[in-house]
Amino acid sequence: AHPGTDTGFGPGNTGLALSTLADAPVDVVPLGARLDVLHALARADLPDYDKHEAEYVRLAASIGAPHGLDAQTILDDLKAVAQGDQDLAATPTGQTLPHHATAFVGDDVCHTARVRVDGKPAAWIFSEFETDAPFADLADWANPRTWPTRAPLLFKKMDLVGGFATLTGIEADPHWRGDFLEEVLLVDRLRTNLDCAYFVQPGRAVGMTYDLISSVDDQITVDRGFLLATDIGGGYHRVKALKIVGFRDQEWDTVAQFVCPMWTDWVRQAVRGGTTSTPKDPGENPTPTTDPGGPQTPPGPTVPEDDVLDEWVDFFAEAAKTYAHLVSDVARKSVAGGYKLPDMARDGARYWSQLAKDWSRAWAFGLEMMQDMAEDGPDVTLRPPDPDRSWRGGRPDQPQQAGYASAAASQAAMDDEGTTVPIPASAAGSSVTVSDLASIGAGGATIPSSGLTVTPTTLGDGTPALRLTVRTSESPPGLYVGRLTVAGGPTVPVQIYVSRAVAGSP
């Protein structure tokens, strides 16, 4: 639905929705997107199947018929996968359809978060996976000129409009940059001018970066990210894809986190020509803004008196009235008609904001109360805060002061970003040398080796690795490449993307 034209939310017609998808051209709604829909419905036990069996079969047939696959087989396979009884790759559907259509169906390959980029709120959308797709296909996928053909569900236009130039500074061929006019269907049709850079190190790595030049519709404040595929041996490649997008209307930053169906269809286009692809836990995450450890608080008594418990019950019951009023307000506007997606985002923000305020108030009060109990013993009251009086740490009639929670929140934000590089077990503990890192974009930006911190670590499977980090406030955003050499061991490529994003929203 387009926010500017949608007439409002109302009861949906399952049969009509299924038929609409079935009738859509494959170059508009690809096979993988159709499988995603049927899998999601299978997880919900195929709602309204008794009324709309024909439409379910029709959508399944639009997937299977071109490949000689029976519609009922597809539905049965997806039900088995949704129930956890079978892996899609082991079913007739998974073995018959192209791998790029079945990859990541039912898998969590899209990770989202709220971030800030140079103080601007945005949504972080990231995927990471390993695939045996050929290097040539990955290089084609990373080339922005191919995006509308490979992922028409998301990309409607990607036109080179100027500034094309061949670049030097890293060992790559080709290596170029250009200004592109991009049109995507994200939460609406959005048009932006992007500064794109693309490089290929044949057989080793391919990648690109993009960053916002201007928003044609004045809707976007942040639009940056990268695509990267690197050879990891054995015919496999590690693939990463990141998009950070922020809107002038900040309500859309929340909605943008729900674009995973379109994003997943986009990243699965990277695995064309492959036979197996496996999602990985994201190695790239927004930088945290506060100390994740938080404060340490002394324990208090475990069970207050019965009348005090009753007062806490009354306290939260009173707080619940606020949410009842919010829900009632939303219901009233929905019945009146014209309740649109921006309204839903705005009311959702009100709900979560109120919830955060209430719980943070209770949490801060509890922390302060435990601190006072550690200092003064059992003389501190355990009663909840009284809205008619000023409280601190369970002591009535004293000015309220900042507690541990606000102290932790006031800590300076960290701004380190980096990457983790696996190394052979035989190289663990050896000294390492890292080259300067060069940006793949125009301008010749570099990160000197002296600006990198190298820390030994271990991957989840026990593989030894090195964590490389850089202070991003000292480097322009972009993808930087270089080499890491282990004494007496191999030289491996290194890539670090500097996003300048930190977790959380203002």
GUBA-276850 format. One line per field, with one value per residue (C-alpha): x, y, z negated. Coordinates in steps of 0.2 Angstrom, whole numbers. Example, Ala and Ser with C-alpha at 12.3 -4.5 7.8 and 13.67 -1.06 7.14 Angstrom:
BEGIN
x <- (62, 68)
y <- (-22, -5)
z <- (-39, -36)
This chain:
BEGIN
x <- (0, 6, 4, -1, -15, -21, -39, -36, -35, -49, -53, -43, -50, -38, -44, -42, -25, -19, -27, -18, -1, -4, -9, 6, 20, 35, 46, 36, 33, 47, 45, 54, 42, 28, 35, 39, 20, 14, 27, 21, 3, 8, 15, -2, -10, -16, -30, -47, -41, -58, -65, -51, -43, -44, -35, -21, -19, -19, -4, 5, 2, 10, 26, 26, 18, 33, 44, 32, 29, 11, 3, -2, 15, 21, 8, 12, 31, 28, 17, 30, 44, 33, 30, 49, 47, 58, 71, 65, 80, 76, 58, 53, 49, 67, 75, 65, 64, 80, 90, 89, 70, 70, 85, 81, 63, 58, 76, 80, 92, 86, 91, 85, 88, 85, 101, 107, 119, 127, 113, 99, 87, 87, 84, 98, 94, 108, 110, 125, 127, 138, 134, 142, 136, 149, 160, 154, 136, 140, 150, 134, 123, 134, 134, 120, 116, 108, 97, 81, 82, 88, 76, 61, 51, 62, 72, 61, 75, 94, 101, 118, 116, 134, 150, 157, 175, 188, 196, 214, 221, 217, 221, 205, 198, 185, 185, 174, 162, 146, 131, 115, 96, 88, 70, 64, 48, 52, 37, 33, 41, 57, 69, 87, 103, 117, 136, 140, 157, 161, 176, 181, 196, 194, 192, 194, 182, 168, 159, 151, 146, 133, 129, 116, 119, 101, 83, 73, 57, 65, 59, 76, 89, 101, 104, 120, 127, 137, 137, 152, 156, 173, 181, 182, 189, 181, 171, 161, 159, 154, 141, 136, 123, 118, 106, 104, 89, 82, 67, 62, 46, 53, 37, 43, 60, 49, 40, 56, 61, 46, 53, 62, 51, 57, 75, 75, 70, 84, 98, 93, 96, 115, 114, 109, 119, 122, 116, 117, 116, 117, 112, 125, 124, 127, 145, 141, 130, 127, 139, 131, 128, 130, 140, 131, 136, 126, 127, 129, 115, 115, 101, 86, 73, 64, 46, 38, 23, 6, -1, 15, 12, -6, 0, 12, -3, -13, 1, 2, -17, -17, -4, -13, -27, -16, -14, -33, -36, -23, -31, -49, -43, -35, -51, -62, -52, -51, -70, -72, -62, -47, -34, -19, -1, 7, -7, -3, 16, 12, 0, 12, 26, 15, 11, 29, 35, 22, 27, 45, 42, 32, 44, 59, 51, 48, 65, 74, 64, 68, 87, 87, 77, 90, 104, 97, 93, 112, 116, 103, 96, 78, 72, 69, 50, 47, 31, 28, 30, 16, 11, 6, 23, 41, 51, 69, 74, 59, 61, 46, 46, 64, 69, 71, 89, 96, 98, 109, 99, 101, 120, 123, 113, 124, 140, 149, 144, 157, 161, 172, 167, 177, 177, 182, 194, 196, 214, 221, 222, 241, 242, 234, 245, 257, 261, 251, 254, 240, 242, 234, 216, 210, 193, 185, 176, 183, 194, 207, 203, 213, 214, 232, 237, 242, 223, 218, 216, 219, 212, 212, 195, 186, 171, 156, 162, 179, 189, 202, 200, 206, 195, 200, 192, 194, 188, 175, 174, 191, 186, 174, 160, 163, 171, 190, 201, 218, 228, 232, 248, 251, 269, 274, 257, 245, 241, 222, 211, 203, 187, 180, 164, 163, 144, 145, 129, 126, 112, 97, 86, 86)
y <- (0, 18, 29, 44, 34, 21, 24, 16, -1, -13, -32, -40, -53, -68, -75, -58, -56, -73, -71, -54, -62, -77, -65, -53, -55, -65, -50, -40, -53, -66, -84, -82, -68, -80, -94, -82, -78, -96, -101, -87, -92, -111, -106, -98, -115, -108, -96, -97, -112, -120, -104, -100, -117, -113, -97, -105, -118, -105, -96, -112, -116, -99, -105, -123, -124, -117, -130, -145, -145, -149, -135, -147, -153, -135, -133, -149, -146, -128, -135, -148, -134, -122, -136, -139, -157, -154, -143, -135, -140, -159, -157, -159, -141, -137, -149, -143, -125, -114, -111, -92, -94, -106, -99, -91, -96, -98, -92, -76, -67, -49, -40, -23, -10, 8, 19, 37, 42, 59, 63, 58, 44, 29, 11, -2, -17, -30, -48, -60, -77, -90, -97, -107, -96, -92, -77, -70, -70, -61, -48, -45, -44, -31, -20, -7, -6, -24, -21, -17, -33, -44, -37, -28, -30, -17, -7, 1, 12, 13, 25, 32, 51, 57, 58, 41, 39, 25, 24, 19, 17, -2, -17, -20, -21, -14, 0, 14, 27, 36, 46, 36, 40, 27, 23, 11, 4, 5, 12, 23, 26, 35, 44, 48, 53, 41, 42, 24, 15, -3, -14, -31, -41, -56, -72, -63, -50, -39, -25, -8, 7, 20, 36, 50, 65, 72, 66, 71, 70, 78, 62, 54, 61, 45, 32, 23, 5, -8, -25, -36, -54, -62, -79, -90, -105, -122, -114, -103, -84, -74, -61, -45, -32, -17, -3, 12, 23, 38, 48, 66, 60, 50, 39, 30, 25, 13, 7, 4, -10, -20, -21, -38, -47, -36, -35, -54, -56, -44, -53, -70, -63, -65, -84, -86, -101, -108, -124, -120, -104, -102, -87, -82, -72, -54, -49, -31, -22, -4, 3, 3, 20, 16, 4, -13, -19, -6, -2, -15, -14, -22, -35, -30, -40, -53, -51, -35, -35, -39, -21, -15, -28, -22, -4, -10, -19, -3, 7, -3, -5, 14, 15, 2, 15, 25, 10, 7, 25, 23, 7, 15, 30, 19, 9, 24, 31, 15, 13, 31, 26, 34, 26, 25, 18, 35, 35, 18, 22, 38, 29, 15, 27, 35, 18, 12, 29, 29, 11, 15, 30, 20, 6, 16, 26, 11, 3, 19, 20, 2, 5, 20, 11, -3, 9, 17, 1, -4, 13, 14, -4, -9, 9, 13, 10, -2, 7, 12, 31, 42, 54, 67, 67, 68, 53, 47, 29, 25, 41, 52, 71, 73, 80, 67, 64, 55, 37, 24, 22, 40, 40, 25, 34, 50, 40, 46, 35, 23, 25, 10, -1, -15, -33, -50, -60, -79, -86, -103, -112, -114, -95, -92, -82, -76, -58, -49, -35, -24, -13, 4, 3, 12, 18, 11, 27, 43, 55, 43, 42, 30, 22, 21, 5, 15, 19, 1, -10, -29, -40, -59, -67, -84, -87, -96, -112, -111, -104, -92, -75, -57, -42, -26, -10, 8, 25, 30, 48, 50, 42, 46, 33, 20, 3, 2, -13, -19, -34, -43, -54, -67, -70, -86, -88, -82, -65, -62, -48, -36, -25, -13, -3, 13, 18, 31, 23, 20, 10, 18, 33, 50)
z <- (0, 4, -11, 0, 8, -4, -10, -26, -35, -36, -35, -22, -9, -9, 7, 16, 9, 15, 32, 34, 30, 41, 56, 54, 67, 60, 64, 52, 38, 40, 35, 19, 13, 17, 7, -8, -8, -8, -21, -32, -30, -33, -50, -54, -48, -31, -38, -28, -19, -19, -11, 1, 6, 24, 22, 11, 25, 38, 30, 27, 46, 51, 43, 48, 65, 75, 67, 68, 49, 43, 32, 19, 17, 14, 1, -8, -8, -15, -29, -34, -34, -44, -57, -58, -51, -36, -28, -12, -3, -6, 1, 19, 19, 14, 26, 41, 40, 43, 28, 28, 27, 11, 2, -15, -14, -33, -38, -48, -36, -39, -54, -59, -72, -76, -74, -73, -60, -63, -75, -63, -67, -54, -52, -50, -39, -38, -31, -32, -24, -16, 2, 15, 29, 42, 40, 57, 51, 35, 45, 56, 41, 32, 48, 45, 64, 62, 47, 56, 66, 51, 38, 46, 30, 22, 35, 49, 56, 55, 68, 70, 72, 71, 62, 69, 67, 66, 49, 43, 26, 23, 33, 42, 60, 63, 50, 53, 46, 52, 48, 49, 48, 38, 36, 23, 16, -2, -12, 4, 20, 15, 27, 22, 30, 23, 24, 29, 30, 36, 36, 41, 35, 47, 37, 20, 17, 25, 17, 18, 7, 9, -1, 1, 12, 12, 9, 25, 15, -1, -10, -15, -27, -27, -14, -15, -15, -6, 2, 1, 6, 1, 5, -10, -2, 3, 17, 4, 2, -13, -9, -18, -14, -24, -21, -33, -29, -38, -34, -37, -44, -58, -60, -44, -53, -63, -48, -38, -50, -43, -25, -28, -15, -1, -8, -9, 9, 14, 5, 11, 29, 24, 24, 42, 49, 31, 23, 5, -6, -25, -35, -48, -64, -59, -62, -59, -72, -76, -89, -107, -114, -133, -144, -141, -158, -167, -185, -199, -213, -230, -233, -244, -254, -243, -250, -256, -268, -261, -261, -252, -239, -237, -235, -220, -212, -213, -206, -190, -189, -189, -176, -165, -162, -151, -139, -139, -134, -120, -113, -115, -105, -91, -90, -89, -74, -65, -66, -60, -44, -36, -48, -38, -40, -46, -59, -65, -66, -76, -88, -90, -95, -108, -115, -116, -122, -137, -141, -141, -153, -165, -166, -167, -181, -191, -187, -192, -208, -212, -209, -220, -233, -234, -235, -250, -258, -256, -265, -278, -281, -283, -288, -270, -265, -250, -245, -227, -222, -226, -212, -224, -233, -228, -232, -231, -234, -245, -256, -255, -254, -248, -231, -217, -211, -196, -199, -191, -175, -170, -175, -163, -150, -151, -147, -131, -116, -109, -91, -86, -71, -64, -57, -63, -52, -54, -54, -54, -71, -68, -67, -84, -95, -81, -78, -64, -53, -45, -30, -29, -23, -8, -4, 12, 15, 23, 13, 8, -10, -21, -38, -44, -51, -67, -69, -70, -85, -83, -97, -97, -98, -94, -83, -89, -81, -90, -75, -81, -74, -75, -78, -70, -75, -70, -79, -66, -71, -63, -46, -32, -30, -17, -13, -17, -10, -14, -20, -36, -37, -51, -55, -47, -40, -27, -20, -20, -14, -26, -23, -36, -33, -42, -44, -58, -65, -84, -91, -98, -94, -101)
